[in-house]
Amino acid sequence: MSYAEYWEGSAELARYYREAYLLREKRRARLDDFNAWNAGRYIHEAVASIFCSTKEKQVPYPDKPFMELIEEQKRLTAEEKEEAQREAELQFHQNLMRRFSNNNTAGG
């Protein structure tokens, strides 16, 4: 808020600036909290990958950041959906062609 806005502007303007500031601080605090939680996830994975009791239960440390792994999984899921859609369309067209060829041979 500028000097002129504070002294010459509406009293409501100061309240809006204050609310905007509080929202930014709340968003920043949530982001800091998320980053600390995410750092804890990485530490947990690192400790689990080192101190696991047996080789069978040992989990390797992730080779990519968690967010990148999640996005990759979503992308693969989307690609799988597209592949299933293409397969369904192909099946539909094959069935349609069979019906058409059966109708032509039966009626001809």
N, C-alpha and C positions, 0 to 999 in steps of 0.2 A: 504494500500500500504506500503510495507516494505521500509526501508532505501535504500537497494540495488536496489530495483525496481525503486525507484524514481531517484537515482543518476546514476545508471548504465544501466537502462532499456531504452526502447524506449519512446520518448516523447508522442507517441500516447497512451501509457499505462495509463498515468496520466489522459488523457481525458476520457478514458473508465471507470476508477475508479470514476471520477467525475460524469459521466452520471449515473452510477450504484447507486451512493449515492443519486443523485437527484431523481431517480426513487423510491428508498426505502423511501425517505422522503415524496414524493408525495403519495405513498401507505399508509404510516403511517398517514398522514394528512387526507386522505379519510376515513381510519378506525376510527380515532378519531371523525371525523365529523359524521360518521354513528352511532357510539356509543352515541354521544350526542343527535342525532336525536332520536335514540331508547329510550334513557332515557326520552326524552320529551314525547314519546308515552306512556310510563308507567305512567308518571306524569299526562298526560291528562286523561288516563283511570281512575286513582285513583280519580282525582278531579271530573270527570264526574260521577263516581259511588257514590260519597258522596253528591254532590250538585245538583243532578237532581231534577227538579221541581215536578214531579209526580212519583208515584211508577210504573206506567205502562211504563214510558220511562226510568226508572232506569236500567242501565247496570251493571251487577256485575263485579267486578274486576277479570281479568283473573286468573285462578288458575294455569296456566302453562306459561312459557315464550313464547313470540310471535313466535319465531323461532321454538320451539317445537310444537306449535299448527299448524304452516304451514306445517312442516314435517309430522305430524300426518294426516293432511288433504290430503296431496299428497299420503301418504301410503294408506289411505282409498280409494282414487280415483283409485289407481293402483289395489287394491283388487277388487273394483267394476268392473273395466275393465276386470280383470281375470274372475270374476264371469259371466259377460256378454258373454265373449268368450266361457266359458264352457257351458253356456246355449245355445248359438248358435250352438256349436258342437253337443250337445245332441239333439237339434231339427233337425239338419241335419241328424244324424244317425237314429233318429226315422222315419223321412220321407223316408230315404233310405230303412229301414226295411219294412215299409208299402208298398213301391213300389215293393220290392222283394217278399213279401208275396202275394201281389195282382197278380203279374206276375205268380207266381207258382200256384195259385189257378185257374186263368183264363186259363192258358195253359195246365193244367194237367187234 
